[in-house]
Amino acid sequence: MSLLSVRNLHAKIAGQQVIEDISFEVPASGVTAVLGRNGVGKSSTLKALLGLIERSGEVELEGVRIDGVQTHRIIRKGIGYVPEEREIFSSLTVAENLRLAERGGNSNRKMVENLFPDIYSRLGQKAGTLSGGQQQMVSLARALLNENKILLIDEPTKGLAPKIVTQVTEVLKKAAETVPILLVEQNLKVVKDLAGPCIVLEGGRVVHSGSSKELLDSEELTMKYLGVHAGGKEKGVS
Amino acid sequence: METLILLLVTGLGLGALYFLIASGLSLIYGLMGVLNFAHGSFLTFGGFAGMEVARRIGAETWPQFILALIVGALAGAVFASLTELLLIRPLYLRHIEQALITVGLSLASVALMEGIWGADPIYVSGPPILNEVTEIAGARIPNDRFLLILGAVLILAGIMLFLRFTRFGLVIRAGVENRSMVTALGIDVRTAFTLVFAIGGAAAGIGGVLASQYFGYVSPHIGGSLLIFAFIVTIIGGLGSLAGAAIAAVIVGVLQQLANFYLGGTGDLIVVILLAAVLLLRPSGIMGKRAH
């Protein structure tokens, strides 16, 4: 049985249709990737699931409809969200960023502290003064602090140095052992390392779904859907 | 020299009044993006509530006067909270409609208060010491100026401590920076909206009681006349910044007094020129931030 079920999802931003009739399922374990070229609606899909943008259609979490529910209530049902631009609160300290995210009760503080020792050594530092990689760690830590049923993670390696990308990939790999992840990612190496199933978007619609490995191993499919050579450097996918 | 000291302290007192309105305006805009034209009405209502206390039990002793301040603060907070819950919340994210409805509320509440208390000023009294003067370096300064300054400093410190050390304060500070991300962390940011209105209303309500001491009367139009300068203070200080509002309130109050005395009553004009300069050179204000 799937954990997250999406049927006929449509979404708009400022009156502009960005997602048209998307349907897909997210299994209850592992990493599911959302792929596609720039601007095809990948980030918008995550935002639409959370009600952060105007949307219609059916979204079920463990068989319970959440599409008519306010964003903060959806999150409290057990969804962790890591946005594309990290969106940490730069004027707050690292400790305050984490405190704000903690929903009480089943906190994973110990586990998060083990995963991100660097940011826990900078608790009093203003989050805006951290490096891009450290800010991404804070953003990931916020999502991992709570016992979630699923994580929605949007381009966690975007703009990061290769060494940090490796660290982030390792963190996601560990996280995926305990909680399923719906991952938007442009870095195909990271996708290959992490993802099981994938869906590919184009023009706000699902144009392909199946195994990430099969897609990325196929020269024809990667060129057709992602505009890059299989196993090669991404081009047009940034 | 005596004149300069008198002008400076009077300017600080006036700035304190501006701050008591601007603090709420700034927090409300910073968190919610709402331009609240009804904020002056919170001050007026607080002033009338304090006046009613004074009329019933007197305000000549400090306990009586402090009670008047508390009632003024509560009146402002309740009026502001109801405004947020009943008028602003149903128009969430519709900023033009929200601004328009606060304009309507401002006009309607002035008419309502005229209906209840009349259009003429009602003279109020306070502890006798407020009618006396204190001499500083030869300048004879009315004591009510010190009360205004003290009131604003305490309110500023109180709000700062609240924002710094409470969970709600943390939510408000984060919300001023990025409202939608606060929601995406599972926090109902609407509670913070009501709270910010209540805090702003309470500060304005206290401002109403203090303004009635400064002017010597309370009238239905007292809030409206202060609101214009409070908006200017809010913009110069930077929308959403409490510290910016405090700094700008001092600058505007003092500049206004100095220009009125030394430049032939041009205080208002100088303040508007300052506003224009800030908008041209530093549109985000002295310490401005914007909510997402």
Interface residues (C-beta under 8 A of the other chain):
Chain A: L50 L52 Q70 T71 H72 I75 R76 Y81 P83 E87 F89 S90 S91 L92 E96 R99 L100 A101 R103 R142 N146
Chain B: L170 V171 R173 A174 E177 N178 S180 M181 V182 T183 A184 L185 G186 I187 D188 V189 K289
